[in-house]
Amino acid sequence: MPIAFAECWYWLVLCAVLCYFIGCFNFAVLISHFKKKDIREVGSGNPGTMNMTRAFGLKVGVFNFACDAIKGGLPALIGWIIFKDYVFAGTDVLVSDFIRYFCGVFVIIGHIFPVTLKFKGGKGIASTLGLFLFALPCEEWWFVFIILAFFGCLFAYIAITEWGSMASLLGVSGLTILQAALFIVRYKNEITNPWVIVLLLILFVINFLTWFAHRKNILKLLAGEEHHTSVVKHKKK
């Protein structure tokens, strides 16, 4: 069913605002308060999964990751379900392809720059990986197994190298490239269509936000000063 921009622009604005404020809800801060601490005053001070794992152990870290992953992925899935029968008027571009990552990028922006925490949030890795966990299986349901296997490889990488930030960067970059490649193949005959260009730009922004949020970690990695994340050590907490 075709839909023109004039008929859906207000839906895009509503999705952007709603998803941003969903992203602003920080589970690390909430969970750490239940633990009688403020995660922003513990370890690296980052209200995210890695710091939660270092501060409270692997189980709490995994729970925090799951919460943030659902936060990042569920709005995208809901958007895809609502718009899955629509295409942008005059094109073959699926609105559901666009909306799932449009929703996702605003959740990630809200997580990294939350107005509720004076724009000092987490680094968005769990929410970003959660976005791909929910959004990529919209291509084909069995993609979920590919993503879970990919997550398993990232976990193994962290267990072996103890470089959590590097695993995060590699994970998000790999999934971004995979989804971009699928869109390029799908829309190869409409690659210059504005909606396709914006969609690919959104994927680029998602990847850029990940690297930007980890800019200090990258410098520490290059200097050999990055914190190690030992799975065995944190599992014992």
C-alpha positions as a printed NumPy array, in Angstrom:
array([[  0.   ,   0.   ,   0.   ],
       [  1.635,   3.315,  -1.071],
       [  1.996,   6.125,   1.447],
       [  3.201,   9.661,   0.71 ],
       [  5.492,  11.686,   2.962],
       [  2.657,  14.173,   3.521],
       [  0.616,  11.332,   4.998],
       [  3.28 ,   9.969,   7.35 ],
       [  5.584,  12.828,   8.394],
       [  3.781,  13.302,  11.692],
       [  4.214,   9.577,  12.409],
       [  7.949,   9.994,  11.891],
       [  8.042,  12.948,  14.284],
       [  6.032,  11.008,  16.881],
       [  8.304,   7.961,  16.519],
       [ 11.43 ,  10.112,  16.855],
       [ 10.263,  11.837,  20.031],
       [  8.835,   8.708,  21.645],
       [ 11.891,   6.589,  20.84 ],
       [ 14.265,   9.269,  22.106],
       [ 12.56 ,   9.3  ,  25.5  ],
       [ 12.495,   5.502,  25.589],
       [ 16.243,   5.651,  25.071],
       [ 16.575,   8.13 ,  27.939],
       [ 15.406,   5.472,  30.418],
       [ 18.647,   4.058,  31.825],
       [ 18.385,   0.573,  33.323],
       [ 21.937,   0.673,  34.724],
       [ 21.095,   3.635,  36.942],
       [ 17.859,   1.975,  38.094],
       [ 19.442,  -1.419,  38.812],
       [ 22.413,   0.105,  40.626],
       [ 20.03 ,   2.043,  42.858],
       [ 18.444,  -1.271,  43.862],
       [ 21.993,  -2.349,  44.714],
       [ 22.292,   0.734,  46.981],
       [ 24.871,   2.33 ,  44.695],
       [ 24.998,   4.79 ,  41.837],
       [ 26.766,   3.227,  38.862],
       [ 27.834,   6.718,  37.78 ],
       [ 30.037,   6.849,  40.871],
       [ 31.492,   3.351,  40.464],
       [ 34.351,   2.159,  38.253],
       [ 34.492,   4.081,  34.981],
       [ 31.302,   5.947,  35.895],
       [ 29.643,   4.837,  32.674],
       [ 25.999,   3.753,  33.187],
       [ 26.244,   0.78 ,  30.862],
       [ 26.614,  -2.99 ,  30.675],
       [ 30.411,  -3.228,  30.898],
       [ 30.649,  -1.067,  34.01 ],
       [ 27.688,  -2.889,  35.568],
       [ 29.463,  -6.196,  34.946],
       [ 32.671,  -4.948,  36.544],
       [ 30.789,  -3.485,  39.512],
       [ 28.172,  -6.157,  40.245],
       [ 29.201,  -9.305,  38.391],
       [ 28.314, -11.154,  35.214],
       [ 24.701, -12.01 ,  36.118],
       [ 23.782,  -8.379,  36.765],
       [ 25.678,  -7.327,  33.655],
       [ 23.803,  -9.844,  31.481],
       [ 20.468,  -8.744,  32.97 ],
       [ 21.328,  -5.104,  32.28 ],
       [ 22.362,  -6.012,  28.721],
       [ 19.051,  -7.827,  28.147],
       [ 17.027,  -4.839,  29.377],
       [ 18.919,  -2.383,  27.18 ],
       [ 18.769,  -4.75 ,  24.206],
       [ 14.982,  -5.003,  24.488],
       [ 14.805,  -1.225,  24.84 ],
       [ 16.761,  -0.821,  21.612],
       [ 14.987,  -3.503,  19.618],
       [ 11.33 ,  -3.546,  20.633],
       [ 10.398,  -0.085,  19.238],
       [ 11.968,  -1.087,  15.911],
       [  9.989,  -4.326,  15.828],
       [  6.731,  -2.546,  16.655],
       [  7.395,   0.007,  13.912],
       [  8.083,  -2.775,  11.428],
       [  4.835,  -4.564,  12.335],
       [  2.774,  -1.366,  11.961],
       [  4.234,  -0.363,   8.59 ],
       [  5.119,  -3.729,   7.022],
       [  2.387,  -3.46 ,   4.348],
       [  3.39 ,   0.018,   3.168],
       [  5.802,   1.389,   0.541],
       [  6.77 ,   5.01 ,   0.01 ],
       [  4.633,   6.45 ,  -2.804],
       [  6.251,   6.238,  -6.225],
       [  8.908,   3.764,  -5.071],
       [  9.378,   0.141,  -4.099],
       [ 11.049,   1.146,  -0.829],
       [  9.413,  -0.555,   2.14 ],
       [  8.405,   1.803,   4.923],
       [  9.113,  -1.039,   7.363],
       [ 12.77 ,  -1.135,   6.239],
       [ 13.1  ,   2.56 ,   6.968],
       [ 11.074,   2.788,  10.176],
       [ 12.842,   0.033,  12.118],
       [ 16.199,   1.787,  11.914],
       [ 14.654,   5.24 ,  12.184],
       [ 13.16 ,   4.184,  15.532],
       [ 16.369,   2.458,  16.543],
       [ 18.682,   5.395,  15.942],
       [ 16.568,   7.68 ,  18.14 ],
       [ 16.548,   5.129,  20.971],
       [ 20.349,   5.003,  20.72 ],
       [ 20.624,   8.805,  20.692],
       [ 18.401,   8.942,  23.771],
       [ 20.554,   6.322,  25.514],
       [ 23.844,   8.11 ,  24.795],
       [ 22.548,  11.671,  25.246],
       [ 19.617,  11.425,  27.69 ],
       [ 18.03 ,  14.702,  28.709],
       [ 17.049,  12.99 ,  31.98 ],
       [ 20.728,  12.469,  32.91 ],
       [ 22.05 ,  15.822,  31.705],
       [ 22.969,  14.237,  28.354],
       [ 25.499,  11.895,  29.989],
       [ 24.29 ,   8.366,  29.3  ],
       [ 25.759,   5.004,  28.383],
       [ 27.61 ,   4.121,  25.196],
       [ 24.652,   2.459,  23.539],
       [ 26.198,  -0.911,  22.72 ],
       [ 23.513,  -3.114,  24.277],
       [ 20.721,  -1.023,  22.76 ],
       [ 22.419,  -1.068,  19.351],
       [ 23.038,  -4.813,  19.387],
       [ 19.458,  -5.273,  20.586],
       [ 18.267,  -3.201,  17.645],
       [ 19.977,  -5.569,  15.216],
       [ 18.784,  -8.617,  17.172],
       [ 15.177,  -7.494,  16.655],
       [ 15.51 ,  -5.783,  13.262],
       [ 17.601,  -8.205,  11.204],
       [ 15.217, -11.168,  11.706],
       [ 12.579,  -8.984,  10.018],
       [ 14.477,  -9.903,   6.831],
       [ 13.939, -13.62 ,   7.475],
       [ 12.969, -15.188,  10.817],
       [ 15.961, -17.513,  10.79 ],
       [ 18.307, -14.499,  10.892],
       [ 17.817, -14.636,  14.656],
       [ 20.068, -17.69 ,  14.766],
       [ 22.753, -15.877,  12.787],
       [ 22.638, -12.957,  15.217],
       [ 22.746, -15.208,  18.282],
       [ 25.736, -17.062,  16.817],
       [ 27.349, -13.686,  16.154],
       [ 26.746, -12.687,  19.794],
       [ 28.334, -15.972,  20.864],
       [ 31.443, -15.105,  18.845],
       [ 31.613, -11.669,  20.479],
       [ 31.307, -13.225,  23.936],
       [ 34.076, -15.687,  23.077],
       [ 36.237, -12.805,  21.819],
       [ 35.767, -10.964,  25.118],
       [ 36.502, -14.132,  27.098],
       [ 39.737, -14.692,  25.176],
       [ 41.049, -11.139,  24.732],
       [ 39.267,  -9.375,  27.65 ],
       [ 38.754,  -6.38 ,  25.342],
       [ 35.06 ,  -5.606,  25.733],
       [ 35.138,  -2.255,  23.952],
       [ 36.851,  -3.706,  20.877],
       [ 34.279,  -6.504,  20.726],
       [ 31.533,  -3.878,  20.895],
       [ 32.989,  -1.895,  18.007],
       [ 33.536,  -4.977,  15.855],
       [ 30.06 ,  -6.299,  16.627],
       [ 28.154,  -3.148,  15.731],
       [ 30.279,  -2.484,  12.647],
       [ 29.82 ,  -6.039,  11.371],
       [ 26.049,  -6.013,  11.789],
       [ 25.758,  -2.546,  10.257],
       [ 27.686,  -3.672,   7.176],
       [ 25.543,  -6.816,   6.898],
       [ 22.284,  -4.873,   6.968],
       [ 23.594,  -2.187,   4.608],
       [ 24.675,  -4.877,   2.131],
       [ 21.213,  -6.456,   2.233],
       [ 19.575,  -3.095,   1.521],
       [ 21.993,  -2.3  ,  -1.312],
       [ 21.156,  -5.624,  -2.978],
       [ 17.423,  -5.152,  -2.421],
       [ 17.32 ,  -1.588,  -3.736],
       [ 20.078,  -1.798,  -6.361],
       [ 17.665,  -0.405,  -8.961],
       [ 16.683,   2.498,  -6.681],
       [ 20.01 ,   3.152,  -4.988],
       [ 19.738,   6.904,  -5.684],
       [ 16.236,   7.123,  -4.236],
       [ 16.218,   9.659,  -1.359],
       [ 14.592,   7.17 ,   1.023],
       [ 17.277,   4.564,   0.304],
       [ 20.036,   7.143,   0.734],
       [ 18.592,   8.316,   4.069],
       [ 18.187,   4.705,   5.193],
       [ 21.853,   3.967,   4.485],
       [ 22.813,   7.225,   6.209],
       [ 20.881,   6.133,   9.303],
       [ 22.903,   2.912,   9.394],
       [ 26.068,   4.998,   9.068],
       [ 24.938,   7.245,  11.939],
       [ 24.265,   4.195,  14.119],
       [ 27.793,   2.969,  13.462],
       [ 29.28 ,   6.452,  13.929],
       [ 27.523,   6.894,  17.287],
       [ 29.109,   3.654,  18.508],
       [ 32.622,   4.751,  17.564],
       [ 32.059,   8.286,  18.838],
       [ 30.801,   7.032,  22.204],
       [ 33.929,   4.861,  22.463],
       [ 36.419,   7.533,  21.406],
       [ 38.139,   7.514,  24.827],
       [ 38.258,   3.707,  24.821],
       [ 39.876,   3.753,  21.39 ],
       [ 42.611,   6.095,  22.624],
       [ 43.152,   3.867,  25.666],
       [ 43.303,   0.776,  23.448],
       [ 45.95 ,   2.419,  21.279],
       [ 47.88 ,   3.407,  24.397],
       [ 47.485,  -0.046,  25.976],
       [ 45.598,   1.418,  28.945],
       [ 42.09 ,   0.057,  28.294],
       [ 40.28 ,  -1.744,  31.147],
       [ 40.138,  -5.511,  30.737],
       [ 36.819,  -7.351,  31.085],
       [ 37.483, -10.805,  32.515],
       [ 34.472, -13.095,  32.084],
       [ 35.866, -15.61 ,  34.601],
       [ 36.599, -12.959,  37.211],
       [ 33.197, -11.271,  36.954],
       [ 31.342, -14.599,  36.861],
       [ 32.558, -15.284,  40.391],
       [ 30.991, -12.11 ,  41.821]])
